[in-house]
Amino acid sequence: MANDAVNKLTKDPANWAMQLGNYYGQRYSTLDQITKDNVQDLRVAWTFSTGVLRGHEGGPLVVGDTMYIHTPFPNIVYALDLKDQGRVKWKYEPRQDASVIPVMCCDTVNRGVAVAEGRVFLGQADNTLVALDANTGKELWKVQNGDAGKGETLTAAPVVVKDKVLVGISGGEFGVRGHLTAYDVKSGKQAWRAYSTGPDKDVKIDPKKTLMLGKPIGETDLGVKTWPGEEWKIGGGTTWGWYTYDPELNLIYYGTGNPGTWNPKQRAKDGKREGSDNKWSMTIFARDADTGEVKWLYQKTPFDEWDYDGVNENVLADVTMDGKKRKVLINMDRNGFGYTLDRVTGELLVAEKYDPSVNWADRVDKKTGRPVVNEKYSTFANGEDTNSKGVCPAALGSKDQQPSAFSPDTGLLYVPTNHICMDYEPFQVSYVAGQPYVGATLSMYPAPNSHGGMGNFIAWDPVAGKVKWSKPEKFAVWSGALATKAGVGFYGTLEGFLVAFDMNNGKELWRFKTPSGIIGNVNTYMHNGKQYIAVLSGIGGWAGIGLAAGLTEPNAGLGAVGAHATLGEYTQLGGVLTVFELGSRRQSAELKSK
């Protein structure tokens, strides 16, 4: 079974064999050569240009002597030889119709490839899922996962579980109906597809067995009843984030995105918020890996009025709560709340704000699991064509897809966050297949009365639901974090700095400016007995869409351009892999003197 192969690869700390490090999504490495005492001696070992501009999300994978890296559209994959400073062993460049680019809402990003059983799996922008021979790059099979003509695209990193490769769909801003699909690893044949909205049979819900907050749902077809008319058919709930997996429970965990449209009035039944939850958008799903059947689910932001996409990673961990060991799931949501749930039953254990500027809701009611909405910042209550000002966080979220890291040593989650607010004005919009189905105008800006910047890197206690420490940054922190056994963590900044920090207190230990802004994820691996740090630079993504797409109007890029208007003063486009190694103190001193 492929999951046995992946498990073996991920348990060898010399590899970095999954985008999130392991099935639990912890982005944690037991490598410990790079310590608090010597991290300042890191130097560049070698670099590699990807030859592609736009935003470089995701990160390199390392299996044995080979590193696999990917690019934004046109989604090139390189296999690099670690025995020869990154010599290109093979290159795969798919032929894609560039007409897919206009329907990629927030840059032409791709979050990486998956490796299993001698295969490399790539999800292409044009919805093609392809399996490549890991040794040669030769195509073994490919399938179509969606239709760009409807606004569907593919940006997420696939995950291999048992004999299946899982992949989602992007396009929530185009009225796409979200789904997660499992394909056979060897043949590419579809095994199952589970939708985010619609009748129970499509979502794979059994209301008598599927749990919500630890109890059976009971009522049937909520994925239809909580929408007006047939709006669920263009209901969003796309699945472009990350997927984690518990092999013991055989459950896959992932989140669904915003409901379409961004204008909440068009998603309200009988003009009311009550009964209009728009299920199952904004929902954490726990599904059986073999069948896709839903074990439990939890909707974080019912009837989303702010585009708080719910796709962020669900980190799995074993923690002690009230003196008992519990298998939990930790989710730092776009909406500014940090959630801890029992990953067996879906029981809600913790739901607290991790950004003090959050004002759209006062709290989460633990009994119902529902947010207590502040009507002042309700875009539905304020009405169409009314500009709701000062909503925090912005649609970018207190955290977007940039994955956090969990350390079983400290019990803390290390989280890249945003500190941005917005003005939000919804308006009527008509659905046309393949055309934007947004229905809102946004402007974004730094959270008022903040530290003066737009990002914080924080340590979060998932048991207490509290921030242990917070480290400010000038711009939103949009890279994936890394935690290590040595107590040294890493993250990247939009200006392009790779930063090392003390995991206990957040103290900065080292900082290096890479060629472009970092929205990729920091990884580590070992080769020939030496530990390396690797990261993809390349500004873009939603946060850097102004630079990536040459946009200057403040409200462009769905409001993100204005928030990062000065980013071009600090970095420019360019896709580059930078690999770091430890040098001697003497060598470091010589380099600094030059």
VEXDREN-2710 file (C-alpha; in Angstrom, 1 decimal):
% VEXDREN-2710
k/r/px/py/pz
1/MET/0.0/0.0/0.0
2/ALA/1.2/3.5/-0.9
3/ASN/0.6/4.8/2.6
4/ASP/3.2/2.3/3.9
5/ALA/5.7/3.6/1.4
6/VAL/4.9/7.2/2.4
7/ASN/5.1/6.4/6.1
8/LYS/8.5/4.9/5.6
9/LEU/9.8/7.9/3.7
10/THR/8.4/10.4/6.2
11/LYS/9.8/8.6/9.2
12/ASP/13.3/8.9/7.8
13/PRO/14.3/12.5/9.0
14/ALA/16.8/12.7/6.1
15/ASN/13.9/13.1/3.8
16/TRP/11.2/15.7/3.5
17/ALA/8.7/13.5/1.7
18/MET/5.4/15.4/2.1
19/GLN/4.6/19.1/1.7
20/LEU/3.4/19.2/5.4
21/GLY/6.3/16.9/6.6
22/ASN/4.1/14.0/7.6
23/TYR/0.5/12.8/7.5
24/TYR/-0.3/14.7/10.7
25/GLY/0.7/18.0/9.0
26/GLN/3.1/19.0/11.8
27/ARG/6.0/20.4/9.7
28/TYR/8.3/19.1/12.4
29/SER/11.8/17.6/11.9
30/THR/13.8/15.6/14.4
31/LEU/17.1/16.8/12.7
32/ASP/19.1/18.7/15.3
33/GLN/22.5/19.7/13.7
34/ILE/21.3/23.3/13.3
35/THR/21.1/24.6/16.9
36/LYS/20.6/27.9/18.7
37/ASP/24.3/28.1/19.1
38/ASN/25.3/27.6/15.5
39/VAL/22.3/28.8/13.4
40/GLN/24.1/32.2/12.9
41/ASP/26.6/30.2/10.8
42/LEU/24.1/29.3/8.1
43/ARG/25.3/30.2/4.6
44/VAL/24.1/29.6/1.1
45/ALA/25.1/26.1/-0.1
46/TRP/23.6/26.4/-3.6
47/THR/20.7/28.0/-5.5
48/PHE/18.5/27.1/-8.5
49/SER/16.3/29.4/-10.6
50/THR/13.0/27.9/-11.5
51/GLY/12.8/30.1/-14.7
52/VAL/9.2/31.2/-13.7
53/LEU/7.8/34.4/-12.3
54/ARG/4.6/34.7/-10.2
55/GLY/4.0/33.3/-6.7
56/HIS/5.9/30.2/-5.6
57/GLU/3.9/28.5/-2.8
58/GLY/4.6/25.0/-1.5
59/GLY/8.1/23.7/-1.2
60/PRO/10.7/21.2/-2.3
61/LEU/10.4/17.5/-1.5
62/VAL/13.5/15.4/-0.8
63/VAL/13.6/11.6/-1.2
64/GLY/17.1/10.1/-0.9
65/ASP/19.5/11.8/-3.3
66/THR/16.7/13.6/-5.3
67/MET/14.9/16.9/-4.7
68/TYR/11.6/17.6/-6.5
69/ILE/10.5/21.2/-6.9
70/HIS/7.6/22.7/-8.8
71/THR/6.6/26.1/-10.2
72/PRO/3.5/28.2/-10.7
73/PHE/1.9/28.0/-14.1
74/PRO/3.0/26.4/-16.4
75/ASN/3.6/24.0/-13.4
76/ILE/7.1/22.7/-14.3
77/VAL/8.5/19.9/-12.2
78/TYR/12.3/19.5/-11.7
79/ALA/14.1/16.5/-10.3
80/LEU/17.4/17.8/-8.9
81/ASP/20.4/15.6/-8.1
82/LEU/21.6/16.3/-4.6
83/LYS/24.9/14.5/-5.3
84/ASP/25.8/17.2/-7.8
85/GLN/24.6/20.6/-6.4
86/GLY/21.2/20.5/-8.0
87/ARG/22.0/19.1/-11.5
88/VAL/18.7/18.7/-13.4
89/LYS/18.0/14.9/-13.6
90/TRP/14.8/15.5/-15.5
91/LYS/12.3/18.3/-16.2
92/TYR/8.6/18.0/-16.9
93/GLU/6.8/20.9/-18.5
94/PRO/3.1/20.2/-19.3
95/ARG/1.4/21.9/-22.2
96/GLN/-1.4/24.0/-20.9
97/ASP/-3.8/26.4/-22.4
98/ALA/-3.0/29.9/-21.0
99/SER/-6.7/30.7/-21.0
100/VAL/-6.8/29.1/-17.6
101/ILE/-4.8/32.0/-16.1
102/PRO/-7.7/34.5/-16.0
103/VAL/-9.8/32.1/-13.9
104/MET/-7.1/31.7/-11.3
105/CYS/-8.5/34.1/-8.7
106/CYS/-5.4/34.9/-6.6
107/ASP/-2.3/34.3/-8.8
108/THR/-1.1/31.3/-10.7
109/VAL/0.2/29.4/-7.7
110/ASN/0.6/25.7/-7.1
111/ARG/1.2/24.2/-3.6
112/GLY/3.5/21.3/-4.7
113/VAL/3.8/17.7/-5.7
114/ALA/3.4/14.4/-3.9
115/VAL/5.8/11.5/-4.1
116/ALA/4.8/7.8/-3.4
117/GLU/5.7/4.4/-4.8
118/GLY/8.1/5.7/-7.4
119/ARG/5.6/8.2/-8.7
120/VAL/5.4/12.0/-8.6
121/PHE/1.9/13.4/-8.6
122/LEU/1.2/16.9/-9.9
123/GLY/-2.1/18.8/-10.0
124/GLN/-1.9/21.3/-13.0
125/ALA/-3.7/24.6/-13.2
126/ASP/-5.9/23.3/-16.1
127/ASN/-7.3/20.6/-13.7
128/THR/-5.1/17.7/-15.0
129/LEU/-3.8/15.3/-12.4
130/VAL/-0.7/13.6/-13.7
131/ALA/1.4/10.7/-12.4
132/LEU/5.1/10.8/-13.4
133/ASP/7.8/8.2/-13.1
134/ALA/10.0/9.5/-10.2
135/ASN/13.2/8.4/-11.9
136/THR/12.6/9.7/-15.4
137/GLY/9.7/12.2/-15.4
138/LYS/7.8/10.1/-17.9
139/GLU/4.0/10.4/-17.8
140/LEU/2.4/7.3/-16.5
141/TRP/-1.2/8.4/-16.5
142/LYS/-3.3/11.6/-16.3
143/VAL/-6.9/12.4/-15.7
144/GLN/-9.1/15.5/-15.8
145/ASN/-10.4/16.6/-12.4
146/GLY/-12.4/19.7/-13.5
147/ASP/-13.4/22.1/-16.2
148/ALA/-11.6/25.5/-16.5
149/GLY/-14.6/26.7/-18.6
150/LYS/-16.6/26.7/-15.4
151/GLY/-13.9/28.5/-13.5
152/GLU/-12.5/25.3/-12.0
153/THR/-8.7/25.2/-11.5
154/LEU/-6.3/23.1/-9.5
155/THR/-3.7/24.6/-7.1
156/ALA/-3.6/22.2/-4.1
157/ALA/-0.9/19.7/-3.4
158/PRO/-2.1/16.1/-3.8
159/VAL/-1.8/13.6/-0.9
160/VAL/-1.4/9.9/-1.3
161/VAL/-3.3/7.8/1.3
162/LYS/-3.2/4.0/1.0
163/ASP/-3.8/3.2/-2.7
164/LYS/-5.4/6.5/-3.5
165/VAL/-4.2/10.0/-4.4
166/LEU/-6.5/12.7/-3.1
167/VAL/-7.0/16.1/-4.8
168/GLY/-9.5/19.0/-4.4
169/ILE/-10.6/21.8/-6.6
170/SER/-10.2/25.6/-6.7
171/GLY/-12.5/28.3/-8.0
172/GLY/-14.7/29.5/-5.2
173/GLU/-14.9/33.0/-6.8
174/PHE/-16.4/31.5/-9.9
175/GLY/-19.4/29.7/-8.5
176/VAL/-17.6/26.3/-8.5
177/ARG/-19.1/23.5/-6.5
178/GLY/-16.3/22.1/-4.3
179/HIS/-15.3/18.5/-4.0
180/LEU/-12.6/16.1/-2.9
181/THR/-11.7/13.2/-5.2
182/ALA/-9.8/10.0/-4.7
183/TYR/-8.0/8.4/-7.7
184/ASP/-6.2/5.0/-7.9
185/VAL/-2.4/5.5/-7.5
186/LYS/-1.6/3.0/-10.2
187/SER/-4.2/3.6/-12.8
188/GLY/-5.7/7.0/-12.2
189/LYS/-9.2/5.6/-12.1
190/GLN/-11.6/7.6/-9.9
191/ALA/-12.4/5.7/-6.7
192/TRP/-14.8/8.3/-5.1
193/ARG/-15.8/11.9/-5.2
194/ALA/-17.4/13.8/-2.3
195/TYR/-19.0/17.2/-2.8
196/SER/-19.0/20.0/-0.3
197/THR/-22.6/21.1/-1.0
198/GLY/-25.8/19.3/-2.0
199/PRO/-27.8/16.3/-0.9
200/ASP/-26.4/13.9/1.7
201/LYS/-25.7/11.2/-1.0
202/ASP/-23.4/13.7/-2.8
203/VAL/-21.7/14.9/0.3
204/LYS/-21.5/11.3/1.6
205/ILE/-23.3/12.0/4.8
206/ASP/-25.4/9.6/6.8
207/PRO/-27.4/11.9/9.2
208/LYS/-27.9/9.0/11.6
209/LYS/-24.1/8.3/11.9
210/THR/-22.3/11.4/10.8
211/LEU/-21.4/13.5/13.9
212/MET/-21.5/17.2/14.5
213/LEU/-20.1/18.4/17.8
214/GLY/-20.0/14.8/18.9
215/LYS/-23.7/14.0/18.2
216/PRO/-25.4/12.6/15.1
217/ILE/-26.6/15.4/12.7
218/GLY/-30.1/13.9/12.5
219/GLU/-31.6/16.2/9.9
220/THR/-31.3/15.2/6.3
221/ASP/-29.9/17.1/3.3
222/LEU/-28.7/20.2/5.1
223/GLY/-26.4/20.8/2.2
224/VAL/-29.6/21.8/0.2
225/LYS/-32.0/23.1/2.9
226/THR/-29.7/25.8/4.2
227/TRP/-29.4/27.4/0.7
228/PRO/-32.1/29.4/-1.2
229/GLY/-33.4/27.6/-4.2
230/GLU/-30.6/25.8/-6.1
231/GLU/-27.8/28.2/-5.0
232/TRP/-26.0/25.2/-3.6
233/LYS/-25.2/24.1/-7.1
234/ILE/-22.9/27.1/-7.4
235/GLY/-22.1/27.2/-3.7
236/GLY/-18.4/27.3/-3.5
237/GLY/-16.9/25.3/-0.7
238/THR/-13.8/24.6/-2.7
239/THR/-11.0/22.4/-1.4
240/TRP/-7.8/24.1/-2.4
241/GLY/-6.1/23.9/1.0
242/TRP/-4.2/21.1/2.8
243/TYR/-5.2/17.5/3.6
244/THR/-4.0/15.5/6.7
245/TYR/-4.6/11.9/7.7
246/ASP/-4.7/9.7/10.8
247/PRO/-3.6/6.2/9.8
248/GLU/-4.9/4.6/13.0
249/LEU/-8.4/6.1/12.5
250/ASN/-8.2/5.9/8.7
251/LEU/-9.6/9.5/8.5
252/ILE/-8.8/12.3/6.1
253/TYR/-9.2/15.8/7.4
254/TYR/-9.6/19.0/5.3
255/GLY/-11.5/22.2/5.1
256/THR/-13.9/23.7/2.6
257/GLY/-13.8/27.3/1.4
258/ASN/-16.2/30.3/1.2
259/PRO/-19.7/30.0/-0.2
260/GLY/-20.4/31.7/-3.5
261/THR/-21.2/34.6/-3.9
262/TRP/-19.4/37.0/-1.5
263/ASN/-22.8/38.9/-1.3
264/PRO/-24.5/37.2/1.6
265/LYS/-28.0/38.5/0.7
266/GLN/-28.0/36.2/-2.3
267/ARG/-27.4/33.2/-0.1
268/ALA/-30.1/34.0/2.5
269/LYS/-33.3/32.0/2.6
270/ASP/-36.3/34.2/2.8
271/GLY/-34.0/37.1/3.4
272/LYS/-33.0/35.9/6.8
273/ARG/-29.7/34.7/8.3
274/GLU/-31.5/32.1/10.4
275/GLY/-31.6/28.8/8.5
276/SER/-29.1/30.0/5.9
277/ASP/-25.9/28.3/7.1
278/ASN/-24.9/27.5/3.5
279/LYS/-23.7/24.0/4.6
280/TRP/-21.2/22.6/4.0
281/SER/-19.0/25.5/3.1
282/MET/-16.5/26.7/5.7
283/THR/-16.5/23.2/7.2
284/ILE/-13.9/20.8/8.6
285/PHE/-14.5/17.3/7.3
286/ALA/-13.3/14.0/8.7
287/ARG/-13.8/11.3/6.0
288/ASP/-13.1/7.6/5.7
289/ALA/-10.1/7.2/3.4
290/ASP/-11.5/4.1/1.7
291/THR/-15.0/5.3/0.9
292/GLY/-15.1/9.1/1.4
293/GLU/-18.0/8.7/3.9
294/VAL/-18.2/11.5/6.5
295/LYS/-17.3/10.5/10.1
296/TRP/-17.8/14.0/11.5
297/LEU/-17.8/17.6/10.5
298/TYR/-17.8/21.1/12.0
299/GLN/-18.8/24.3/10.3
300/LYS/-16.7/27.2/11.6
301/THR/-18.3/30.2/10.0
302/PRO/-21.9/29.5/9.0
303/PHE/-23.4/31.9/6.4
304/ASP/-20.0/33.5/5.8
305/GLU/-20.3/37.2/5.2
306/TRP/-16.6/38.1/5.0
307/ASP/-14.9/35.5/2.7
308/TYR/-13.3/33.7/5.6
309/ASP/-12.3/30.7/3.5
310/GLY/-12.1/27.6/5.7
311/VAL/-9.4/25.7/3.9
312/ASN/-6.4/26.1/6.4
313/GLU/-4.5/23.0/7.4
314/ASN/-5.8/20.8/10.2
315/VAL/-2.8/19.8/12.3
316/LEU/-3.1/16.5/14.2
317/ALA/-1.5/16.1/17.6
318/ASP/-1.7/14.1/20.8
319/VAL/-2.0/16.4/23.8
320/THR/-2.9/16.3/27.5
321/MET/-6.1/18.1/28.4
322/ASP/-7.6/18.0/31.9
323/GLY/-5.0/15.3/32.8
324/LYS/-6.0/13.0/29.9
325/LYS/-4.3/12.3/26.6
326/ARG/-6.4/13.3/23.7
327/LYS/-6.2/12.9/20.0
328/VAL/-6.9/16.4/18.7
329/LEU/-7.1/18.4/15.5
330/ILE/-5.8/22.1/15.6
331/ASN/-7.1/24.6/13.1
332/MET/-6.0/28.2/12.9
333/ASP/-8.8/29.6/10.8
334/ARG/-8.9/32.6/8.5
335/ASN/-11.7/34.0/10.7
336/GLY/-9.2/34.7/13.5
337/PHE/-10.2/31.9/15.9
338/GLY/-7.9/29.0/16.8
339/TYR/-9.9/25.7/17.2
340/THR/-9.0/22.5/19.0
341/LEU/-11.3/19.5/18.3
342/ASP/-11.3/15.9/19.3
343/ARG/-10.3/14.3/16.0
344/VAL/-12.1/11.1/16.8
345/THR/-15.5/12.6/17.4
346/GLY/-15.3/16.2/16.3
347/GLU/-16.2/17.5/19.8
348/LEU/-15.2/21.2/20.1
349/LEU/-12.7/21.7/22.9
350/VAL/-11.2/25.1/22.3
351/ALA/-12.3/28.1/20.2
352/GLU/-10.4/31.4/21.0
353/LYS/-9.2/34.5/19.2
354/TYR/-5.5/34.4/18.2
355/ASP/-5.5/37.9/16.8
356/PRO/-6.6/40.7/19.2
357/SER/-8.0/42.8/16.4
358/VAL/-10.7/40.3/15.5
359/ASN/-14.1/42.1/15.8
360/TRP/-16.5/40.4/13.4
361/ALA/-17.5/38.0/16.2
362/ASP/-17.3/38.4/20.0
363/ARG/-16.7/34.8/20.7
364/VAL/-17.6/31.2/19.8
365/ASP/-20.4/29.6/21.8
366/LYS/-18.9/26.3/22.9
367/LYS/-22.3/24.6/23.2
368/THR/-23.5/25.4/19.7
369/GLY/-20.1/25.8/18.1
370/ARG/-21.5/29.0/16.4
371/PRO/-19.7/32.4/16.4
372/VAL/-21.5/35.2/18.2
373/VAL/-21.6/37.8/15.4
374/ASN/-21.0/41.5/16.1
375/GLU/-23.9/43.1/14.1
376/LYS/-21.8/46.3/13.6
377/TYR/-19.5/44.4/11.3
378/SER/-22.1/42.1/9.7
379/THR/-22.1/42.8/5.9
380/PHE/-25.5/41.1/5.8
381/ALA/-27.1/43.2/8.5
382/ASN/-25.6/46.4/7.0
383/GLY/-27.1/45.5/3.6
384/GLU/-26.2/45.5/0.0
385/ASP/-24.4/48.5/-1.5
386/THR/-23.4/49.6/2.1
387/ASN/-19.7/49.7/2.9
388/SER/-19.1/47.9/6.2
389/LYS/-15.9/49.6/7.5
390/GLY/-13.2/48.4/9.9
391/VAL/-14.0/44.7/9.7
392/CYS/-11.2/42.6/11.2
393/PRO/-9.7/40.5/9.9
394/ALA/-9.7/41.2/6.2
395/ALA/-10.7/38.5/3.7
396/LEU/-7.0/37.6/3.6
397/GLY/-7.8/36.3/7.1
398/SER/-5.8/36.4/10.3
399/LYS/-4.0/33.5/8.6
400/ASP/-4.3/32.2/5.1
401/GLN/-3.2/28.8/3.6
402/GLN/0.5/29.3/4.8
403/PRO/0.9/26.2/7.0
404/SER/1.9/26.3/10.7
405/ALA/4.3/23.9/12.5
406/PHE/3.7/21.9/15.6
407/SER/6.4/20.7/18.0
408/PRO/5.6/17.7/20.2
409/ASP/8.5/18.9/22.4
410/THR/7.0/22.2/23.3
411/GLY/3.4/21.4/22.7
412/LEU/3.1/24.7/20.8
413/LEU/1.9/25.6/17.3
414/TYR/4.0/28.1/15.4
415/VAL/1.8/30.2/13.2
416/PRO/2.4/32.7/10.4
417/THR/-0.3/35.3/10.7
418/ASN/-1.7/38.5/9.1
419/HIS/-2.8/41.6/10.9
420/ILE/-5.0/43.3/8.3
421/CYS/-8.6/44.8/8.3
422/MET/-11.0/45.8/5.5
423/ASP/-13.9/47.7/4.3
424/TYR/-16.5/45.4/2.5
425/GLU/-19.3/46.4/0.3
426/PRO/-21.5/43.6/-1.2
427/PHE/-23.6/44.0/-4.4
428/GLN/-25.9/41.9/-6.6
429/VAL/-24.1/39.7/-9.1
430/SER/-25.4/37.3/-11.7
431/TYR/-23.9/33.8/-12.2
432/VAL/-22.3/33.2/-15.6
433/ALA/-20.2/30.0/-16.0
434/GLY/-16.5/30.8/-16.1
435/GLN/-17.0/34.4/-15.0
436/PRO/-16.2/35.9/-11.6
437/TYR/-19.1/35.4/-9.1
438/VAL/-17.8/37.6/-6.3
439/GLY/-20.4/40.4/-5.6
440/ALA/-18.3/42.5/-3.3
441/THR/-15.8/45.3/-3.4
442/LEU/-13.0/45.3/-0.7
443/SER/-10.3/47.5/0.5
444/MET/-7.6/46.3/2.9
445/TYR/-5.2/48.1/5.3
446/PRO/-3.1/47.4/8.4
447/ALA/-5.1/46.7/11.6
448/PRO/-5.4/50.1/13.4
449/ASN/-3.6/50.6/16.7
450/SER/-1.3/47.6/15.9
451/HIS/2.4/47.4/16.1
452/GLY/2.7/49.2/12.8
453/GLY/3.1/46.1/10.7
454/MET/0.8/43.7/8.9
455/GLY/2.1/40.4/10.2
456/ASN/2.9/38.6/13.4
457/PHE/4.6/35.2/13.8
458/ILE/3.1/33.6/17.0
459/ALA/3.4/30.6/19.2
460/TRP/-0.1/29.3/20.1
461/ASP/-1.0/27.0/23.0
462/PRO/-3.7/24.7/21.5
463/VAL/-4.8/23.4/24.9
464/ALA/-5.1/26.8/26.7
465/GLY/-6.2/28.6/23.6
466/LYS/-3.7/31.4/24.2
467/VAL/-0.9/33.2/22.4
468/LYS/2.4/32.4/24.2
469/TRP/4.5/34.9/22.4
470/SER/4.2/37.1/19.3
471/LYS/6.8/38.5/16.9
472/PRO/5.9/41.4/14.7
473/GLU/6.7/41.7/11.0
474/LYS/6.3/44.6/8.6
475/PHE/4.2/42.7/6.1
476/ALA/1.8/39.7/6.4
477/VAL/3.7/36.5/7.1
478/TRP/2.8/34.3/4.2
479/SER/5.3/31.4/4.3
480/GLY/4.9/28.0/5.9
481/ALA/6.7/27.5/9.2
482/LEU/9.2/24.8/10.2
483/ALA/9.9/23.4/13.7
484/THR/12.9/21.3/14.7
485/LYS/14.0/19.1/17.5
486/ALA/16.9/21.5/18.3
487/GLY/14.4/24.2/19.3
488/VAL/15.1/26.3/16.2
489/GLY/12.2/27.3/14.0
490/PHE/12.1/29.0/10.6
491/TYR/9.7/31.1/8.5
492/GLY/9.9/33.5/5.6
493/THR/8.7/37.0/5.0
494/LEU/7.1/38.8/2.1
495/GLU/10.2/41.0/1.7
496/GLY/12.2/37.8/1.2
497/PHE/13.9/37.2/4.6
498/LEU/14.4/33.7/5.9
499/VAL/14.2/34.0/9.7
500/ALA/15.4/31.6/12.4
501/PHE/13.9/31.9/15.8
502/ASP/14.0/30.4/19.3
503/MET/11.0/28.2/19.6
504/ASN/10.7/28.8/23.4
505/ASN/10.5/32.6/23.3
506/GLY/10.4/33.8/19.7
507/LYS/13.8/35.5/19.9
508/GLU/15.3/36.1/16.5
509/LEU/18.5/34.1/15.9
510/TRP/19.3/34.7/12.3
511/ARG/17.9/36.5/9.2
512/PHE/18.9/36.2/5.5
513/LYS/17.5/38.1/2.5
514/THR/16.7/35.8/-0.4
515/PRO/16.2/37.0/-4.0
516/SER/12.4/37.4/-3.8
517/GLY/9.6/37.5/-1.3
518/ILE/8.8/34.1/0.4
519/ILE/5.4/32.7/0.2
520/GLY/6.8/29.1/0.0
521/ASN/7.2/26.7/2.9
522/VAL/10.5/26.2/4.7
523/ASN/11.8/22.6/4.7
524/THR/14.8/20.7/6.1
525/TYR/16.6/17.5/5.1
526/MET/19.9/15.7/5.5
527/HIS/22.3/14.6/2.8
528/ASN/25.7/12.9/3.3
529/GLY/25.4/13.5/7.0
530/LYS/24.7/17.2/6.8
531/GLN/21.5/19.1/7.6
532/TYR/20.2/21.6/5.1
533/ILE/17.4/24.2/5.0
534/ALA/15.6/24.8/1.8
535/VAL/13.0/27.4/0.7
536/LEU/11.4/28.6/-2.6
537/SER/11.3/32.3/-3.0
538/GLY/9.0/34.0/-5.5
539/ILE/6.7/36.8/-4.5
540/GLY/3.0/36.5/-5.5
541/GLY/0.0/34.7/-4.2
542/TRP/-3.0/36.8/-3.0
543/ALA/-0.8/38.9/-0.7
544/GLY/1.6/39.7/-3.5
545/ILE/-0.8/39.7/-6.4
546/GLY/-0.1/43.4/-7.1
547/LEU/3.5/42.6/-8.0
548/ALA/2.7/39.3/-9.6
549/ALA/0.1/40.6/-12.0
550/GLY/1.2/44.2/-12.3
551/LEU/-1.9/45.6/-10.6
552/THR/-1.8/49.1/-9.0
553/GLU/-5.5/50.0/-8.3
554/PRO/-5.9/49.7/-4.5
555/ASN/-9.1/47.6/-4.7
556/ALA/-7.7/45.3/-7.3
557/GLY/-6.8/41.7/-6.5
558/LEU/-10.0/41.4/-4.5
559/GLY/-8.7/44.2/-2.3
560/ALA/-5.3/42.9/-1.6
561/VAL/-3.3/45.3/-3.7
562/GLY/-3.8/48.4/-1.5
563/ALA/-2.8/46.5/1.6
564/HIS/0.7/45.7/0.2
565/ALA/1.2/48.8/-2.0
566/THR/4.7/49.4/-0.7
567/LEU/5.9/45.8/-1.1
568/GLY/7.6/46.6/-4.4
569/GLU/10.0/48.8/-2.5
570/TYR/11.4/45.7/-0.8
571/THR/11.3/42.9/-3.3
572/GLN/10.6/41.9/-6.9
573/LEU/9.5/38.9/-8.9
574/GLY/11.7/35.8/-9.4
575/GLY/11.5/32.1/-8.6
576/VAL/14.6/30.8/-6.8
577/LEU/15.3/27.8/-4.6
578/THR/17.9/28.6/-1.9
579/VAL/19.6/25.8/0.0
580/PHE/21.4/26.6/3.3
581/GLU/24.1/24.7/5.2
582/LEU/26.2/25.3/8.3
583/GLY/29.6/26.9/7.6
584/SER/32.5/27.3/10.0
585/ARG/32.5/30.5/12.1
586/ARG/35.6/31.5/10.4
587/GLN/34.0/31.1/7.0
588/SER/31.0/33.1/8.2
589/ALA/33.2/35.9/9.5
590/GLU/35.0/36.0/6.1
591/LEU/31.8/36.2/4.2
592/LYS/30.5/39.0/6.4
593/SER/33.7/40.9/6.0
594/LYS/33.3/40.8/2.2
END
